Amino acid sequence: MGDPIEIVDYDLVWQVEFAAIGQALRAALGDDALRVDHIGSTSVPGLAAKPVIDIQISVRSLEPLDAYKAPLERLGLVHRADNPELTKRYFRESPGSRRTHIHVREHGSFSQQLPLLFRDHLRAHPAVAAEFAQVKRRWARQFRDDRQRYVSAKEPFVWDIVRRADLWAQSIGWRPGPSDA
């Protein structure tokens, strides 16, 4: 059993924390990082979230791994080779550091575009973000100590947001804005 699931009110400090981490990532990776983006719930102003900074690094190719693994490890990040998602490489904070999830994805892939679209849709639609916060709080209360059941419970609502985000993207010609770092 891991840490209990806790959803907290939005905190402006998340943007400051991302900016510092993003700047360090950008300096360490240089041109190997095509984009460094704040993703996940902490990237959406006003959205209640687990206090975990999610960052997506977009690279030309996931291989060779050492092109970005070594610089990330020099920053103290820990590669999680056991990550089951084959469309990304996953890193975490070093023990005792601020909780951070680093998702390295191939630039232009569906898995790279989806979190950016999801984030941008929630930023553009505060009412949807508020609904999402309510859903997350409800399931976090019910499944406080069962992360897998929490994720499974909120999944239908997440996919509903994805569907709405896709329609929105088509109606406005959405494209990701500039990299965050």
C-alpha positions, -999 to 999 in steps of 0.1 A, spaced: 0 0 0 14 34 -10 6 69 3 -30 77 8 -46 97 -21 -50 133 -12 -67 159 -34 -58 194 -23 -69 229 -35 -50 245 -63 -18 261 -51 0 289 -71 33 275 -59 29 246 -83 37 269 -112 68 282 -94 80 247 -87 74 236 -123 93 267 -135 124 258 -114 123 221 -124 116 230 -160 145 253 -162 168 227 -148 155 201 -173 159 225 -202 195 233 -191 204 196 -187 188 184 -219 194 213 -243 182 205 -278 175 169 -269 142 181 -254 120 195 -281 95 205 -255 93 206 -217 57 210 -205 38 212 -173 10 186 -176 -15 170 -153 -38 186 -128 -12 209 -112 -8 226 -146 -44 238 -147 -50 270 -127 -78 265 -101 -79 227 -104 -77 207 -72 -51 180 -75 -28 155 -59 2 177 -51 25 160 -77 42 180 -104 38 161 -138 62 171 -165 63 159 -201 96 160 -220 91 156 -258 120 140 -276 126 131 -313 128 94 -304 127 73 -272 159 56 -284 186 58 -275 176 60 -239 210 73 -228 205 105 -248 182 118 -220 186 92 -192 221 102 -182 213 140 -180 181 133 -160 200 110 -136 226 137 -131 197 159 -119 189 132 -93 159 118 -112 153 80 -110 145 60 -141 116 36 -136 125 9 -160 95 -12 -148 70 13 -162 45 -7 -183 36 21 -207 57 14 -239 49 49 -253 69 67 -227 99 65 -204 92 74 -168 114 91 -142 106 101 -106 122 124 -80 151 112 -59 141 99 -25 132 127 -1 127 153 -29 95 170 -40 71 145 -56 76 148 -94 67 126 -123 87 130 -155 71 115 -187 94 113 -217 74 108 -249 81 109 -286 73 143 -301 41 142 -323 29 109 -310 -7 104 -297 6 98 -262 26 131 -264 -3 152 -278 -31 139 -255 -18 153 -222 -13 187 -239 -48 187 -254 -63 175 -221 -45 203 -202 -54 230 -227 -91 219 -228 -93 221 -190 -76 255 -189 -100 268 -215 -131 253 -198 -130 261 -160 -165 245 -155 -152 212 -168 -121 215 -146 -145 221 -116 -165 190 -125 -132 170 -127 -122 183 -93 -155 171 -78 -151 137 -94 -115 134 -82 -124 144 -46 -153 119 -45 -132 90 -57 -102 100 -35 -125 99 -4 -139 65 -14 -106 49 -25 -82 68 -3 -59 38 2 -64 21 -32 -47 40 -60 -57 15 -87 -94 17 -78 -92 55 -77 -77 56 -112 -103 31 -125 -132 50 -109 -123 84 -125 -114 68 -159 -149 71 -175 -150 109 -167 -115 114 -180 -124 97 -213 -155 119 -215 -133 150 -211 -110 136 -239 -140 132 -261 -151 168 -254 -115 180 -258 -113 163 -292 -145 181 -304 -132 214 -291 -98 209 -308 -115 202 -341 -137 233 -337 -108 257 -330 -80 240 -350 -61 234 -317 -24 230 -318 0 229 -288 13 263 -279 50 269 -272 69 247 -248 65 257 -212 103 257 -204 
